Amino acid sequence: MKKIFSSALYIAVAICMIGCAKTTTQGPNEAYKRYFDAWMEINHPGLQPQGLGYYVIDEKPGTGTEVEDDGFVLVDYKITDLEGNISSYSDAETAKKLGEYSETDYYGPKFWTTAKTTLPAGLSSALIGQKVGTSRTIIIPSWLMSYKSYGSEDDYLDPPLKKDEEYDASSFSNTIYEFKVMDYTEDILQWQIDSIGRFFANESVKIDGKPANEVFSGMTAKDSVSTGFYYKQLSAPADTAAFSKDTTIYINYIGKLLNGLVFDTTIERVAKDNGLYSAAKTYEPVRINWGEKYSEITMSSSKTSIIGGFGLTLWQMRPMEKGVGVFYSNYGYNYSGSGSTIPGYAPLIFEIEIVAKPEE
């Protein structure tokens, strides 16, 4: 964790909180507001609140599409407390400075939904109405870090609680957000389909050792097998007959994001080349158990379930075929993503080759 304010300043703020705070607020946030006002008086004297009650300490306006409620905004961000302790971030440089960088993690902008109660109230107030390209550094007092939707700052300071409803003011913290609005869409699925269309023209990401624009030459976002799902054969099958139910086959695969980041593979060489290698893992073809439909296909002897796009890619394939499936997040990990490698709403790529059963 990095600190940008000295412990001496922290003590000074605490003393000022007790001795020189002028605002008296009734309700569960009274003490928190006195502390925050004292801190602001020392660090940003004279700065006036905006919107619902957040403070802007740096800003560069954008000129693109305006962010609205009930949409999806793509942001680069860093989140800290008043002492400068970093709690979350999206960029690789911050990860390197903190000694947390991993070449297998995803770094880059992520989607936030702007529907009511999906973001802290103060952040929502500071974000909605901004335009793509906007950069802002804002301070949000703790009472506006609530996900509740009230009409005014006073309601957050002294919430209108229902009978027997409790309010734990200590669960929120004063927070500094540094963010840049990279993109905005009202239709996250169409945004992903458009991204896949752009990926088909990409020259830098490799598929089966060749540039994506060469592999997918002539393909566009309209050339889907099913909405949001695309398949391209890389090498012809040995047989055109479809697999029957309860068939067991073996495959090698490589999983990637559209930017080329490899997040999973059964191939040792690929794992080593992309920083994924683990001596504790056995790199060999994995067993696939066929079903009556693609959603019933499972993996390994334990019959582990697989994501829909992986199963749908296999469903297109025939004995000893090699192919690649590309699909939007409804067939993958949807809004939640997976761990630190797959962000929410991320389209995925799977290169799959059906191979002979490994020798025992």
C-alpha positions as CSV (number, residue, x, y, z in Angstrom):
1,M,0.0,0.0,0.0
2,K,1.3,3.5,-0.8
3,K,0.6,6.6,1.4
4,I,0.6,10.1,0.1
5,F,-0.1,11.8,3.4
6,S,2.2,11.7,6.4
7,S,1.2,10.3,9.8
8,A,1.8,13.8,11.2
9,L,-0.8,15.3,8.8
10,Y,-3.2,12.4,9.8
11,I,-2.8,13.4,13.5
12,A,-3.3,17.1,12.6
13,V,-6.5,16.3,10.8
14,A,-7.8,14.3,13.8
15,I,-7.0,17.2,16.2
16,C,-8.7,19.6,13.8
17,M,-11.7,17.3,13.7
18,I,-12.2,17.7,17.4
19,G,-11.2,21.3,17.8
20,C,-12.0,23.3,14.7
21,A,-14.9,21.5,12.9
22,K,-17.7,24.0,12.4
23,T,-20.5,21.8,11.0
24,T,-22.8,20.0,13.3
25,T,-24.9,17.3,11.6
26,Q,-27.5,15.2,13.3
27,G,-27.8,11.5,12.5
28,P,-25.4,8.5,12.2
29,N,-22.8,10.4,10.1
30,E,-22.2,13.4,12.5
31,A,-18.7,12.4,13.6
32,Y,-17.7,11.2,10.1
33,K,-18.7,14.6,8.6
34,R,-16.8,16.5,11.3
35,Y,-13.7,14.5,10.4
36,F,-14.2,14.8,6.7
37,D,-14.8,18.6,6.9
38,A,-11.6,19.1,8.9
39,W,-9.6,17.0,6.4
40,M,-10.9,19.0,3.5
41,E,-10.1,22.3,5.3
42,I,-6.5,21.3,5.6
43,N,-6.0,19.6,2.2
44,H,-8.4,21.4,-0.1
45,P,-9.5,24.7,1.6
46,G,-12.3,26.5,-0.1
47,L,-13.2,23.6,-2.5
48,Q,-16.9,23.5,-3.0
49,P,-19.0,20.3,-3.4
50,Q,-20.7,19.4,-6.7
51,G,-23.6,17.2,-7.6
52,L,-24.8,15.1,-4.6
53,G,-21.9,16.3,-2.5
54,Y,-18.7,15.0,-4.1
55,Y,-15.6,17.2,-4.6
56,V,-13.6,17.5,-7.9
57,I,-9.8,18.1,-7.4
58,D,-8.8,17.6,-11.0
59,E,-10.7,17.4,-14.3
60,K,-10.3,17.2,-18.0
61,P,-13.6,17.3,-20.0
62,G,-14.2,14.8,-22.8
63,T,-16.1,15.4,-26.0
64,G,-17.6,12.0,-26.8
65,T,-20.9,10.3,-26.0
66,E,-22.6,11.4,-22.7
67,V,-22.8,8.8,-20.0
68,E,-26.4,8.2,-18.9
69,D,-28.3,6.2,-16.3
70,D,-29.0,2.5,-17.1
71,G,-26.0,2.1,-19.3
72,F,-22.4,0.7,-19.3
73,V,-19.4,2.8,-19.0
74,L,-15.8,1.6,-19.7
75,V,-13.3,3.2,-17.3
76,D,-9.7,3.2,-16.4
77,Y,-9.5,3.9,-12.7
78,K,-7.6,4.0,-9.4
79,I,-9.3,4.1,-6.0
80,T,-7.6,5.2,-2.8
81,D,-8.6,6.3,0.7
82,L,-7.7,9.8,2.1
83,E,-4.3,8.6,3.2
84,G,-3.4,7.4,-0.3
85,N,-3.8,3.7,0.3
86,I,-4.7,2.1,-3.0
87,S,-7.6,-0.3,-2.8
88,S,-8.3,-1.0,-6.5
89,Y,-7.0,-0.1,-9.9
90,S,-7.1,-1.1,-13.5
91,D,-3.7,-0.3,-15.0
92,A,-0.5,-2.3,-15.2
93,E,1.8,0.6,-14.2
94,T,0.1,0.8,-10.7
95,A,0.4,-3.0,-10.4
96,K,4.1,-2.7,-11.1
97,K,4.6,0.1,-8.6
98,L,2.9,-1.9,-5.9
99,G,4.8,-5.1,-6.7
100,E,1.6,-6.8,-7.7
101,Y,2.1,-7.2,-11.4
102,S,1.4,-10.5,-13.1
103,E,1.8,-11.1,-16.8
104,T,-1.2,-13.4,-16.7
105,D,-3.6,-10.8,-15.2
106,Y,-5.8,-8.5,-17.3
107,Y,-5.0,-4.8,-17.1
108,G,-7.0,-2.2,-18.8
109,P,-10.4,-0.5,-18.6
110,K,-13.4,-2.3,-17.1
111,F,-17.1,-1.8,-17.4
112,W,-19.2,-0.2,-14.7
113,T,-23.0,-0.3,-14.9
114,T,-24.6,3.1,-14.3
115,A,-28.1,1.8,-13.2
116,K,-29.2,3.2,-9.8
117,T,-27.8,1.4,-6.8
118,T,-25.1,-0.4,-8.8
119,L,-22.5,2.2,-8.0
120,P,-21.9,4.2,-4.8
121,A,-24.3,7.2,-4.9
122,G,-21.5,9.8,-4.9
123,L,-19.6,8.0,-7.8
124,S,-22.9,7.7,-9.8
125,S,-23.5,11.5,-9.3
126,A,-19.9,12.3,-10.5
127,L,-20.1,9.9,-13.5
128,I,-23.5,10.3,-15.1
129,G,-23.6,13.3,-17.4
130,Q,-19.8,13.1,-18.2
131,K,-18.6,12.5,-21.7
132,V,-16.3,9.8,-23.2
133,G,-12.8,11.1,-22.9
134,T,-13.4,12.8,-19.5
135,S,-10.8,12.4,-16.8
136,R,-11.7,13.3,-13.2
137,T,-10.2,12.9,-9.7
138,I,-12.9,13.2,-7.1
139,I,-13.3,12.9,-3.4
140,I,-16.5,11.1,-2.1
141,P,-17.4,11.5,1.6
142,S,-18.2,8.2,3.3
143,W,-22.0,8.8,3.6
144,L,-22.1,9.1,-0.2
145,M,-20.5,5.7,-0.6
146,S,-23.8,4.1,0.1
147,Y,-25.6,2.2,-2.7
148,K,-29.0,3.5,-1.5
149,S,-30.8,5.9,-3.8
150,Y,-32.0,9.1,-1.9
151,G,-32.9,12.5,-3.2
152,S,-30.4,14.7,-1.4
153,E,-27.1,14.7,0.6
154,D,-29.0,15.3,3.8
155,D,-30.8,12.0,3.3
156,Y,-27.5,10.2,3.1
157,L,-26.3,12.0,6.2
158,D,-29.4,11.1,8.2
159,P,-31.1,8.3,6.2
160,P,-34.9,8.0,6.3
161,L,-34.9,4.5,7.6
162,K,-37.9,2.2,7.7
163,K,-39.1,0.6,10.9
164,D,-36.6,-1.9,12.3
165,E,-34.1,-0.9,9.5
166,E,-30.5,-0.5,10.7
167,Y,-27.8,1.8,9.3
168,D,-24.1,1.0,9.9
169,A,-22.3,4.3,9.0
170,S,-18.9,2.7,9.8
171,S,-19.2,0.4,6.8
172,F,-18.4,3.2,4.4
173,S,-15.1,5.1,3.9
174,N,-14.1,8.5,2.5
175,T,-12.8,7.6,-1.0
176,I,-10.8,9.2,-3.8
177,Y,-11.6,8.0,-7.3
178,E,-9.3,8.8,-10.2
179,F,-11.0,7.7,-13.4
180,K,-11.1,8.2,-17.2
181,V,-14.2,7.5,-19.3
182,M,-13.0,5.3,-22.2
183,D,-16.3,4.4,-23.8
184,Y,-20.0,4.2,-23.1
185,T,-22.8,2.1,-24.5
186,E,-26.5,1.4,-23.7
187,D,-26.3,-2.0,-25.4
188,I,-23.4,-4.1,-23.9
189,L,-24.1,-7.1,-26.1
190,Q,-24.0,-5.1,-29.3
191,W,-20.8,-3.4,-28.1
192,Q,-19.2,-6.9,-27.7
193,I,-20.4,-8.0,-31.1
194,D,-18.8,-4.8,-32.6
195,S,-15.6,-5.6,-30.7
196,I,-15.5,-9.1,-32.2
197,G,-16.0,-7.5,-35.6
198,R,-13.0,-5.3,-35.0
199,F,-11.0,-8.3,-33.7
200,F,-11.5,-10.1,-37.1
201,A,-9.5,-7.3,-38.7
202,N,-6.8,-7.3,-36.0
203,E,-3.2,-7.7,-37.3
204,S,-1.4,-8.1,-34.0
205,V,-3.3,-10.9,-32.2
206,K,-2.2,-14.4,-33.4
207,I,-4.6,-17.3,-33.9
208,D,-3.0,-20.7,-34.7
209,G,0.3,-18.7,-35.3
210,K,-1.2,-16.4,-37.9
211,P,-2.6,-12.8,-37.6
212,A,-6.3,-12.8,-36.8
213,N,-7.1,-10.7,-39.9
214,E,-5.6,-13.5,-42.0
215,V,-7.4,-16.3,-40.2
216,F,-10.8,-14.5,-40.3
217,S,-10.3,-12.9,-43.7
218,G,-13.7,-12.0,-45.1
219,M,-15.6,-12.5,-41.8
220,T,-17.5,-9.7,-40.2
221,A,-19.7,-9.3,-37.1
222,K,-22.7,-10.4,-39.3
223,D,-21.2,-13.9,-39.9
224,S,-22.4,-15.5,-36.7
225,V,-23.4,-19.2,-36.2
226,S,-25.7,-17.9,-33.5
227,T,-26.0,-14.4,-32.1
228,G,-22.7,-13.5,-30.5
229,F,-21.0,-16.8,-31.5
230,Y,-18.6,-17.3,-34.4
231,Y,-16.7,-20.4,-35.6
232,K,-13.8,-20.8,-38.0
233,Q,-12.3,-24.1,-39.1
234,L,-8.5,-24.1,-38.9
235,S,-8.0,-27.6,-40.3
236,A,-10.4,-30.1,-41.9
237,P,-11.7,-33.1,-39.9
238,A,-10.8,-36.8,-40.6
239,D,-14.5,-37.6,-40.8
240,T,-17.6,-35.5,-41.3
241,A,-19.8,-37.6,-39.1
242,A,-21.1,-35.9,-35.9
243,F,-20.3,-37.4,-32.6
244,S,-23.0,-39.5,-30.9
245,K,-24.2,-39.1,-27.4
246,D,-21.8,-40.6,-24.7
247,T,-18.8,-40.4,-27.0
248,T,-15.5,-39.6,-25.3
249,I,-12.9,-37.5,-27.2
250,Y,-9.7,-35.7,-26.2
251,I,-8.7,-32.1,-27.0
252,N,-6.0,-29.5,-26.6
253,Y,-7.1,-25.9,-26.3
254,I,-5.9,-22.3,-25.8
255,G,-8.2,-19.7,-24.2
256,K,-7.6,-16.0,-25.0
257,L,-9.1,-12.5,-24.6
258,L,-9.6,-10.4,-27.7
259,N,-6.4,-8.6,-26.9
260,G,-4.5,-11.8,-27.2
261,L,-3.9,-12.5,-23.5
262,V,-3.8,-16.2,-22.9
263,F,-5.6,-17.2,-19.7
264,D,-5.8,-21.0,-20.0
265,T,-4.2,-23.9,-22.0
266,T,-3.5,-27.6,-22.0
267,I,-0.3,-27.1,-24.0
268,E,2.9,-26.9,-21.9
269,R,4.8,-24.8,-24.5
270,V,2.0,-22.3,-24.7
271,A,1.8,-22.1,-20.9
272,K,5.5,-21.4,-20.7
273,D,5.4,-18.8,-23.5
274,N,2.6,-16.9,-21.8
275,G,3.7,-17.0,-18.1
276,L,1.0,-19.6,-17.2
277,Y,3.2,-22.6,-16.5
278,S,2.8,-24.4,-13.2
279,A,4.9,-27.4,-12.3
280,A,1.9,-28.7,-10.3
281,K,-0.2,-29.0,-13.4
282,T,-0.1,-31.8,-15.9
283,Y,-0.2,-30.5,-19.5
284,E,-1.9,-33.0,-21.7
285,P,-5.1,-33.4,-23.8
286,V,-8.2,-33.2,-21.7
287,R,-11.1,-35.6,-21.9
288,I,-14.5,-34.4,-23.3
289,N,-17.7,-36.2,-22.6
290,W,-20.3,-35.7,-25.4
291,G,-24.0,-35.1,-24.8
292,E,-27.3,-34.8,-26.7
293,K,-26.8,-31.0,-27.1
294,Y,-23.8,-28.7,-26.6
295,S,-25.0,-27.6,-23.1
296,E,-24.6,-31.2,-21.9
297,I,-20.9,-31.5,-22.9
298,T,-18.7,-31.9,-19.9
299,M,-14.9,-32.1,-19.3
300,S,-12.6,-34.7,-17.6
301,S,-13.5,-37.9,-15.9
302,S,-15.3,-35.9,-13.2
303,K,-17.7,-34.5,-15.8
304,T,-17.0,-30.9,-15.0
305,S,-19.4,-28.4,-16.6
306,I,-18.0,-26.0,-19.2
307,I,-19.1,-22.5,-20.3
308,G,-21.5,-22.3,-23.1
309,G,-19.2,-20.9,-25.8
310,F,-16.6,-23.6,-25.2
311,G,-19.4,-26.3,-25.6
312,L,-20.8,-24.5,-28.7
313,T,-17.3,-24.4,-30.3
314,L,-17.0,-28.2,-29.7
315,W,-20.5,-28.7,-31.2
316,Q,-19.3,-27.4,-34.5
317,M,-16.4,-29.8,-34.7
318,R,-15.8,-33.3,-36.1
319,P,-13.2,-36.0,-35.5
320,M,-9.6,-34.7,-35.5
321,E,-10.8,-31.2,-36.5
322,K,-9.1,-28.0,-35.4
323,G,-11.1,-24.8,-35.1
324,V,-11.6,-21.6,-33.2
325,G,-14.7,-20.2,-31.5
326,V,-15.2,-16.5,-30.6
327,F,-18.1,-15.5,-28.5
328,Y,-19.5,-12.7,-26.4
329,S,-19.9,-12.9,-22.6
330,N,-23.4,-14.4,-22.5
331,Y,-21.7,-17.6,-23.6
332,G,-18.8,-17.0,-21.2
333,Y,-18.5,-15.3,-17.8
334,N,-21.1,-12.5,-18.3
335,Y,-20.9,-9.5,-16.0
336,S,-18.8,-11.1,-13.3
337,G,-15.7,-12.2,-15.3
338,S,-13.4,-14.8,-13.8
339,G,-10.7,-14.0,-11.3
340,S,-8.0,-11.5,-12.3
341,T,-7.7,-12.7,-15.9
342,I,-11.1,-12.3,-17.4
343,P,-13.0,-9.0,-16.8
344,G,-16.7,-8.7,-16.9
345,Y,-18.5,-8.5,-20.3
346,A,-15.4,-9.9,-22.0
347,P,-15.7,-11.8,-25.3
348,L,-13.5,-14.9,-25.4
349,I,-11.6,-17.0,-27.9
350,F,-10.9,-20.7,-27.8
351,E,-8.6,-22.5,-30.2
352,I,-9.5,-26.2,-30.0
353,E,-7.9,-29.3,-31.6
354,I,-9.4,-32.8,-31.3
355,V,-6.5,-35.2,-30.8
356,A,-5.9,-38.9,-30.1
357,K,-6.3,-40.2,-26.6
358,P,-3.1,-39.8,-24.6
359,E,-1.1,-42.9,-23.9
360,E,-1.4,-44.2,-20.4
